[in-house]
């Protein structure tokens, strides 16, 4: 199992979000080579600003291991995490973050800020960006392009 395999799994979750009309962001969390949590964006569906893919996946992973600490886990997400999700990754003690597309407007794993390392928190996460970057980025930009086109037609 490698980063591309797990990013493809996160991408499948992003497609579920897109099918619901949500921003297509998907996430999986692994521990010892097995997926222990999955999530996709559900903010509009749940009408809840906290229903990001990463938060949903972290909740599922915590339930799977029976602890709030996800030490040794890796989180794969199609888009660089926002400040809330980056903070949740640190709080959950996730060891490794792998993301696809950069998020220039809100990314907190190196684009806008870097909360993963050197921020002075008691935990740091290794971060690797750009895995399936073009594919993940096109999914997001295509979604928002279609959304803009629909708004123009109204």
N, CA, C and O of each residue as an XYZ file, in Angstrom:
616
protein
N       0.851     -1.181      0.000
C       0.000      0.000      0.000
C       0.896      1.245      0.000
O       1.892      1.315      0.721
N       0.522      2.200     -0.810
C       1.339      3.409     -0.873
C       0.465      4.659     -0.875
O      -0.762      4.578     -0.831
N       1.118      5.808     -0.927
C       0.414      7.081     -0.863
C      -0.597      7.244     -1.997
O      -1.693      7.761     -1.780
N      -0.238      6.808     -3.193
C      -1.145      6.949     -4.334
C      -2.403      6.107     -4.117
O      -3.511      6.565     -4.396
N      -2.238      4.890     -3.626
C      -3.391      4.012     -3.374
C      -4.361      4.677     -2.392
O      -5.562      4.735     -2.652
N      -3.851      5.173     -1.281
C      -4.724      5.771     -0.269
C      -5.299      7.114     -0.733
O      -6.411      7.474     -0.347
N      -4.549      7.859     -1.560
C      -5.103      9.100     -2.104
C      -6.232      8.782     -3.085
O      -7.204      9.532     -3.174
N      -6.111      7.696     -3.808
C      -7.213      7.272     -4.690
C      -8.457      6.956     -3.860
O      -9.574      7.243     -4.289
N      -8.274      6.374     -2.687
C      -9.409      6.099     -1.797
C     -10.036      7.413     -1.308
O     -11.259      7.534     -1.237
N      -9.200      8.378     -0.976
C      -9.709      9.694     -0.570
C     -10.451     10.347     -1.733
O     -11.480     10.994     -1.536
N      -9.932     10.176     -2.930
C     -10.571     10.730     -4.125
C     -11.963     10.125     -4.323
O     -12.901     10.837     -4.680
N     -12.098      8.838     -4.096
C     -13.417      8.194     -4.189
C     -14.401      8.832     -3.213
O     -15.574      9.020     -3.537
N     -13.922      9.160     -2.028
C     -14.774      9.845     -1.053
C     -15.132     11.246     -1.530
O     -16.246     11.714     -1.296
N     -14.201     11.917     -2.194
C     -14.476     13.247     -2.741
C     -15.581     13.180     -3.799
O     -16.401     14.092     -3.903
N     -15.600     12.111     -4.572
C     -16.650     11.939     -5.581
C     -18.024     11.787     -4.930
O     -19.027     12.219     -5.497
N     -18.077     11.177     -3.746
C     -19.342     11.079     -3.007
C     -19.838     12.475     -2.618
O     -21.029     12.768     -2.718
N     -18.922     13.321     -2.179
C     -19.298     14.695     -1.825
C     -19.822     15.424     -3.054
O     -20.848     16.102     -2.990
N     -19.132     15.287     -4.150
C     -19.556     15.962     -5.384
C     -20.951     15.512     -5.809
O     -21.764     16.328     -6.245
N     -21.224     14.233     -5.684
C     -22.541     13.698     -6.063
C     -23.659     14.332     -5.235
O     -24.807     14.386     -5.677
N     -23.327     14.807     -4.046
C     -24.302     15.467     -3.174
C     -24.361     16.983     -3.397
O     -25.139     17.683     -2.749
N     -23.537     17.477     -4.314
C     -23.470     18.912     -4.538
C     -22.567     19.627     -3.561
O     -22.592     20.855     -3.467
N     -21.775     18.870     -2.837
C     -20.827     19.422     -1.862
C     -19.481     19.683     -2.543
O     -19.176     19.089     -3.577
N     -18.686     20.570     -1.958
C     -17.316     20.746     -2.438
C     -16.630     19.382     -2.367
O     -16.642     18.744     -1.315
N     -16.038     18.931     -3.460
C     -15.524     17.562     -3.528
C     -14.191     17.366     -2.806
O     -13.120     17.380     -3.414
N     -14.294     17.187     -1.518
C     -13.118     16.903     -0.700
C     -13.364     15.576     -0.003
O     -14.414     15.363      0.604
N     -12.374     14.681     -0.098
C     -12.486     13.375      0.523
C     -11.254     13.068      1.350
O     -10.178     13.622      1.124
N     -11.431     12.175      2.312
C     -10.365     11.884      3.261
C     -10.438     10.437      3.719
O     -11.527      9.888      3.887
N      -9.291      9.825      3.920
C      -9.209      8.535      4.613
C      -8.081      8.623      5.635
O      -7.112      9.361      5.456
N      -8.229      7.863      6.697
C      -7.190      7.766      7.725
C      -6.781      6.311      7.818
O      -7.621      5.412      7.857
N      -5.477      6.095      7.852
C      -4.949      4.735      7.915
C      -4.129      4.528      9.179
O      -3.545      5.461      9.729
N      -4.104      3.294      9.613
C      -3.253      2.871     10.721
C      -2.777      1.473     10.396
O      -3.582      0.578     10.140
N      -1.472      1.285     10.405
C      -0.871     -0.012     10.080
C      -1.354     -0.546      8.736
O      -1.603     -1.742      8.584
N      -1.482      0.357      7.761
C      -1.843     -0.041      6.411
C      -3.310     -0.325      6.163
O      -3.678     -0.782      5.080
N      -4.162     -0.058      7.160
C      -5.596     -0.287      7.002
C      -6.355      1.016      7.181
O      -5.984      1.856      8.001
N      -7.414      1.178      6.412
C      -8.256      2.362      6.542
C      -9.129      2.208      7.785
O      -9.868      1.234      7.931
N      -9.024      3.192      8.675
C      -9.821      3.171      9.916
C     -10.842      4.301      9.979
O     -11.666      4.351     10.892
N     -10.786      5.209      9.006
C     -11.733      6.311      8.971
C     -11.869      6.862      7.576
O     -10.894      6.938      6.829
N     -13.088      7.250      7.223
C     -13.373      7.866      5.924
C     -14.274      9.062      6.145
O     -15.071      9.095      7.082
N     -14.137     10.031      5.280
C     -15.035     11.173      5.337
C     -15.059     11.909      4.024
O     -14.115     11.840      3.237
N     -16.145     12.612      3.794
C     -16.230     13.534      2.670
C     -17.016     14.752      3.141
O     -17.779     14.694      4.105
N     -16.810     15.826      2.448
C     -17.418     17.088      2.831
C     -18.938     16.962      2.898
O     -19.562     16.448      1.969
N     -19.533     17.429      3.992
C     -20.986     17.386      4.191
C     -21.520     18.679      4.815
O     -22.566     18.670      5.463
N     -20.813     19.773      4.621
C     -21.226     21.024      5.263
C     -22.634     21.449      4.869
O     -23.437     21.800      5.733
N     -22.937     21.423      3.599
C     -24.270     21.841      3.148
C     -25.326     20.815      3.521
O     -26.418     21.177      3.956
N     -25.013     19.553      3.357
C     -25.961     18.483      3.662
C     -26.365     18.511      5.131
O     -27.545     18.412      5.466
N     -25.378     18.646      5.994
C     -25.645     18.668      7.438
C     -25.940     20.062      7.976
O     -26.348     20.229      9.126
N     -25.724     21.054      7.123
C     -25.871     22.450      7.551
C     -25.045     22.714      8.801
O     -25.519     23.259      9.798
N     -23.789     22.301      8.696
C     -22.884     22.371      9.836
C     -21.492     22.723      9.329
O     -20.911     21.985      8.533
N     -20.965     23.833      9.782
C     -19.655     24.300      9.327
C     -18.509     23.382      9.744
O     -17.403     23.501      9.218
N     -18.758     22.472     10.679
C     -17.719     21.547     11.133
C     -17.673     20.261     10.320
O     -16.784     19.439     10.541
N     -18.591     20.060      9.398
C     -18.698     18.792      8.668
C     -17.731     18.728      7.490
O     -18.132     18.486      6.351
N     -16.457     18.949      7.783
C     -15.405     18.801      6.785
C     -14.994     17.332      6.707
O     -15.168     16.578      7.665
N     -14.458     16.940      5.577
C     -14.047     15.550      5.355
C     -13.104     15.054      6.444
O     -13.260     13.942      6.947
N     -12.128     15.878      6.806
C     -11.138     15.458      7.794
C     -11.764     15.233      9.172
O     -11.440     14.265      9.860
N     -12.655     16.129      9.562
C     -13.296     16.019     10.874
C     -14.143     14.755     10.946
O     -14.115     14.040     11.948
N     -14.890     14.483      9.891
C     -15.716     13.281      9.838
C     -14.836     12.030      9.905
O     -15.147     11.087     10.632
N     -13.746     12.027      9.150
C     -12.835     10.872      9.152
C     -12.152     10.702     10.510
O     -11.974      9.575     10.972
N     -11.769     11.803     11.149
C     -11.143     11.715     12.472
C     -12.129     11.132     13.477
O     -11.762     10.273     14.280
N     -13.376     11.590     13.439
C     -14.389     11.028     14.337
C     -14.539      9.522     14.140
O     -14.598      8.769     15.112
N     -14.601      9.087     12.896
C     -14.747      7.662     12.610
C     -13.522      6.868     13.059
O     -13.651      5.775     13.609
N     -12.335      7.426     12.822
C     -11.096      6.742     13.212
C     -10.987      6.636     14.733
O     -10.574      5.597     15.249
N     -11.345      7.682     15.445
C     -11.311      7.645     16.913
C     -12.257      6.569     17.438
O     -11.924      5.844     18.376
N     -13.419      6.472     16.837
C     -14.369      5.427     17.241
C     -13.797      4.039     16.947
O     -13.997      3.108     17.727
N     -13.095      3.900     15.839
C     -12.530      2.598     15.459
C     -11.447      2.131     16.426
O     -11.360      0.945     16.745
N     -10.614      3.080     16.897
C      -9.528      2.686     17.802
C      -9.909      2.836     19.271
O      -9.194      2.350     20.147
N     -11.019      3.499     19.546
C     -11.466      3.672     20.923
C     -10.641      4.661     21.723
O     -10.488      4.514     22.936
N     -10.107      5.675     21.043
C      -9.289      6.683     21.717
C      -9.301      7.953     20.883
O      -9.535      7.906     19.676
N      -9.050      9.079     21.519
C      -8.950     10.332     20.776
C      -7.573     10.500     20.146
O      -7.384     11.323     19.250
N      -6.627      9.721     20.618
C      -5.263      9.780     20.079
C      -5.157      8.844     18.887
O      -5.472      7.658     18.988
N      -4.717      9.375     17.772
C      -4.521      8.565     16.565
C      -3.027      8.480     16.247
O      -2.609      8.635     15.100
N      -2.251      8.235     17.273
C      -0.798      8.157     17.120
C      -0.432      7.054     16.135
O      -0.951      5.940     16.204
N       0.462      7.382     15.228
C       0.892      6.430     14.216
C       0.017      6.421     12.978
O       0.334      5.739     12.003
N      -1.071      7.159     12.997
C      -1.997      7.182     11.860
C      -1.526      8.163     10.785
O      -0.763      9.094     11.046
N      -2.009      7.917      9.577
C      -1.776      8.833      8.454
C      -3.130      9.287      7.925
O      -4.065      8.493      7.818
N      -3.225     10.560      7.600
C      -4.447     11.124      7.050
C      -4.177     11.537      5.610
O      -3.227     12.267      5.327
N      -5.026     11.059      4.705
C      -4.942     11.379      3.281
C      -6.159     12.205      2.921
O      -7.290     11.789      3.173
N      -5.938     13.383      2.327
C      -7.050     14.255      1.965
C      -6.759     14.876      0.602
O      -5.611     15.182      0.281
N      -7.794     15.056     -0.182
C      -7.623     15.505     -1.561
C      -7.207     16.967     -1.676
O      -6.638     17.369     -2.691
N      -7.484     17.766     -0.648
C      -7.129     19.189     -0.656
C      -6.450     19.528      0.667
O      -6.854     19.048      1.725
N      -5.437     20.343      0.596
C      -4.709     20.791      1.792
C      -5.671     21.290      2.861
O      -6.571     22.076      2.565
N      -5.492     20.845      4.094
C      -6.426     21.201      5.171
C      -6.484     22.690      5.496
O      -5.494     23.416      5.396
N      -7.683     23.114      5.889
C      -7.932     24.477      6.363
C      -7.396     24.594      7.803
O      -6.926     23.601      8.359
N      -7.458     25.777      8.406
C      -6.961     25.930      9.778
C      -7.654     25.008     10.787
O      -6.996     24.437     11.657
N      -8.967     24.861     10.675
C      -9.692     24.002     11.621
C      -9.226     22.556     11.500
O      -8.951     21.898     12.504
N      -9.139     22.071     10.281
C      -8.766     20.673     10.076
C      -7.298     20.424     10.405
O      -6.944     19.369     10.931
N      -6.448     21.397     10.095
C      -5.037     21.268     10.465
C      -4.902     21.184     11.982
O      -4.118     20.386     12.498
N      -5.665     22.006     12.692
C      -5.659     21.952     14.156
C      -6.159     20.619     14.669
O      -5.615     20.081     15.633
N      -7.189     20.081     14.038
C      -7.722     18.776     14.451
C      -6.703     17.667     14.218
O      -6.607     16.736     15.017
N      -5.952     17.758     13.147
C      -4.907     16.768     12.863
C      -3.860     16.788     13.974
O      -3.437     15.738     14.457
N      -3.448     17.979     14.372
C      -2.475     18.122     15.460
C      -3.076     17.602     16.768
O      -2.427     16.842     17.486
N      -4.305     18.003     17.079
C      -4.947     17.580     18.320
C      -5.126     16.064     18.398
O      -5.038     15.487     19.482
N      -5.373     15.422     17.271
C      -5.575     13.967     17.245
C      -4.251     13.205     17.270
O      -4.243     11.975     17.329
N      -3.147     13.921     17.226
C      -1.816     13.304     17.269
C      -1.527     12.449     16.035
O      -0.783     11.471     16.105
N      -2.117     12.827     14.918
C      -1.865     12.103     13.669
C      -0.412     12.306     13.279
O       0.109     13.419     13.339
N       0.235     11.227     12.880
C       1.660     11.252     12.587
C       1.980     11.885     11.240
O       2.970     12.603     11.097
N       1.130     11.608     10.254
C       1.474     11.970      8.882
C       0.250     12.486      8.139
O      -0.828     11.897      8.215
N       0.423     13.585      7.423
C      -0.599     14.165      6.565
C      -0.117     14.074      5.125
O       1.003     14.471      4.806
N      -0.975     13.548      4.262
C      -0.694     13.506      2.823
C      -1.879     14.170      2.138
O      -3.025     13.775      2.355
N      -1.611     15.174      1.314
C      -2.710     15.846      0.618
C      -2.424     15.963     -0.862
O      -1.282     15.868     -1.311
N      -3.499     16.171     -1.607
C      -3.401     16.283     -3.060
C      -3.134     17.710     -3.486
O      -1.980     18.123     -3.593
N      -4.197     18.469     -3.732
C      -4.083     19.830     -4.241
C      -3.793     20.826     -3.126
O      -4.265     20.674     -1.999
N      -3.027     21.822     -3.452
C      -2.768     22.919     -2.515
C      -4.006     23.804     -2.419
O      -4.810     23.884     -3.347
N      -4.136     24.461     -1.280
C      -5.257     25.363     -1.027
C      -4.656     26.736     -0.728
O      -4.348     27.053      0.421
N      -4.494     27.541     -1.769
C      -3.807     28.830     -1.633
C      -4.561     29.832     -0.769
O      -3.959     30.763     -0.233
N      -5.878     29.649     -0.627
C      -6.675     30.601      0.140
C      -6.821     30.228      1.607
O      -7.061     31.101      2.441
N      -6.678     28.935      1.941
C      -6.923     28.528      3.335
C      -6.017     27.392      3.798
O      -6.184     26.906      4.917
N      -5.073     26.956      2.984
C      -4.240     25.803      3.314
C      -3.275     26.061      4.453
O      -2.520     27.033      4.441
N      -3.311     25.168      5.447
C      -2.457     25.338      6.628
C      -1.459     24.204      6.799
O      -1.124     23.815      7.918
N      -0.988     23.679      5.665
C       0.110     22.715      5.685
C       1.211     23.216      4.759
O       1.942     22.427      4.159
N       1.319     24.539      4.651
C       2.388     25.133      3.872
C       1.986     26.232      2.915
O       2.818     27.084      2.603
N       0.755     26.261      2.432
C       0.370     27.281      1.446
C       0.151     28.649      2.072
O       0.863     29.602      1.753
N      -0.824     28.749      2.955
C      -1.119     30.017      3.625
C      -0.338     30.117      4.941
O       0.192     31.171      5.291
N      -0.286     29.015      5.641
C       0.450     28.889      6.903
C       0.861     27.427      7.030
O       0.457     26.586      6.227
N       1.663     27.135      8.041
C       2.034     25.738      8.281
C       1.854     25.423      9.760
O       2.697     25.756     10.592
N       0.745     24.779     10.065
C       0.485     24.367     11.440
C       1.046     22.976     11.735
O       1.031     22.529     12.882
N       1.534     22.301     10.717
C       1.997     20.924     10.891
C       3.337     20.835     11.611
O       3.583     19.877     12.344
N       4.202     21.821     11.411
C       5.500     21.778     12.088
C       6.021     23.184     12.330
O       5.727     24.115     11.580
N       6.792     23.314     13.379
C       7.421     24.577     13.692
C       6.497     25.647     14.237
O       6.901     26.802     14.367
N       5.258     25.284     14.558
C       4.307     26.276     15.061
C       4.304     26.351     16.585
O       3.584     27.166     17.161
N       5.103     25.508     17.243
C       5.201     25.551     18.693
C       4.217     24.679     19.439
O       4.169     24.715     20.668
N       3.432     23.897     18.720
C       2.491     22.992     19.383
C       3.242     21.816     19.987
O       4.400     21.572     19.650
N       2.580     21.086     20.883
C       3.242     19.944     21.525
C       3.287     18.715     20.627
O       3.872     17.700     21.005
N       2.687     18.787     19.461
C       2.724     17.685     18.500
C       2.931     18.267     17.110
O       2.449     19.358     16.804
N       3.641     17.543     16.286
C       3.832     17.918     14.894
C       3.447     16.744     14.012
O       3.498     15.592     14.442
N       3.063     17.035     12.787
C       2.742     15.996     11.820
C       3.601     16.195     10.583
O       3.749     17.313     10.088
N       4.154     15.121     10.100
C       4.876     15.164      8.833
C       3.855     15.463      7.747
O       2.773     14.876      7.741
N       4.180     16.364      6.828
C       3.247     16.721      5.758
C       3.886     16.513      4.395
O       5.034     16.890      4.160
N       3.120     15.907      3.511
C       3.539     15.699      2.131
C       2.397     16.132      1.230
O       1.301     15.575      1.308
N       2.634     17.102      0.389
C       1.613     17.581     -0.532
C       1.928     17.192     -1.961
O       3.056     16.823     -2.289
N       0.908     17.281     -2.808
C       1.100     17.064     -4.231
C       0.858     15.654     -4.726
O       1.142     15.359     -5.887
N       0.337     14.765     -3.875
C       0.042     13.405     -4.319
C      -1.264     13.432     -5.111
O      -2.311     13.788     -4.571
N      -1.207     13.063     -6.367
C      -2.334     13.178     -7.308
C      -2.845     14.621     -7.381
O      -4.044     14.866     -7.515
N      -1.923     15.549     -7.290
C      -2.268     16.971     -7.220
C      -3.121     17.434     -8.395
O      -4.129     18.113     -8.193
N      -2.740     17.084     -9.599
C      -3.484     17.540    -10.777
C      -4.911     16.981    -10.781
O      -5.868     17.710    -11.042
N      -5.041     15.699    -10.494
C      -6.358     15.054    -10.476
C      -7.252     15.663     -9.393
O      -8.415     15.977     -9.649
N      -6.715     15.826     -8.199
C      -7.494     16.406     -7.091
C      -7.826     17.867     -7.356
O      -8.935     18.317     -7.067
N      -6.879     18.602     -7.900
C      -7.093     20.007     -8.204
C      -8.142     20.205     -9.281
O      -8.962     21.118     -9.191
N      -8.124     19.366    -10.290
C      -9.110     19.479    -11.368
C     -10.505     19.148    -10.873
O     -11.480     19.743    -11.333
N     -10.617     18.213     -9.948
C     -11.924     17.899     -9.378
C     -12.510     19.138     -8.695
O     -13.684     19.460     -8.880
N     -11.689     19.824     -7.913
C     -12.145     21.037     -7.218
C     -12.437     22.163     -8.200
O     -13.508     22.767     -8.145
N     -11.505     22.451     -9.090
C     -11.715     23.582    -10.001
C     -12.882     23.306    -10.941
O     -13.634     24.225    -11.265
N     -13.050     22.073    -11.384
C     -14.192     21.725    -12.225
C     -15.508     21.910    -11.507
O     -16.475     22.401    -12.090
N     -15.552     21.520    -10.244
C     -16.765     21.687     -9.442
C     -17.152     23.158     -9.336
O     -18.311     23.515     -9.552
N     -16.185     24.010     -9.006
C     -16.489     25.423     -8.838
C     -16.754     26.113    -10.176
O     -17.518     27.077    -10.225
N     -16.144     25.645    -11.248
C     -16.429     26.176    -12.580
C     -17.896     25.884    -12.946
O     -18.604     26.764    -13.433
N     -18.334     24.664    -12.710
C     -19.727     24.288    -12.980
C     -20.694     25.073    -12.098
O     -21.764     25.473    -12.558
N     -20.333     25.291    -10.857
C     -21.175     26.060     -9.940
C     -21.350     27.495    -10.441
O     -22.456     28.035    -10.417
N     -20.256     28.105    -10.891
C     -20.339     29.467    -11.432
C     -21.212     29.512    -12.679
O     -22.002     30.441    -12.849
N     -21.078     28.526    -13.543
C     -21.890     28.465    -14.759
C     -23.376     28.336    -14.425
O     -24.209     28.986    -15.056
N     -23.710     27.515    -13.452
C     -25.106     27.352    -13.039
C     -25.671     28.665    -12.488
O     -26.824     29.006    -12.752
N     -24.871     29.388    -11.737
C     -25.319     30.658    -11.163
C     -25.567     31.701    -12.251
O     -26.473     32.525    -12.132
N     -24.765     31.662    -13.303
C     -24.940     32.600    -14.412
C     -26.244     32.331    -15.169
O     -26.856     33.252    -15.710
N     -26.653     31.087    -15.200
C     -27.857     30.705    -15.933
C     -29.146     31.068    -15.203
O     -30.221     31.093    -15.802
N     -29.031     31.346    -13.921
C     -30.230     31.657    -13.122
C     -30.648     33.094    -13.310
O     -31.633     33.533    -12.718
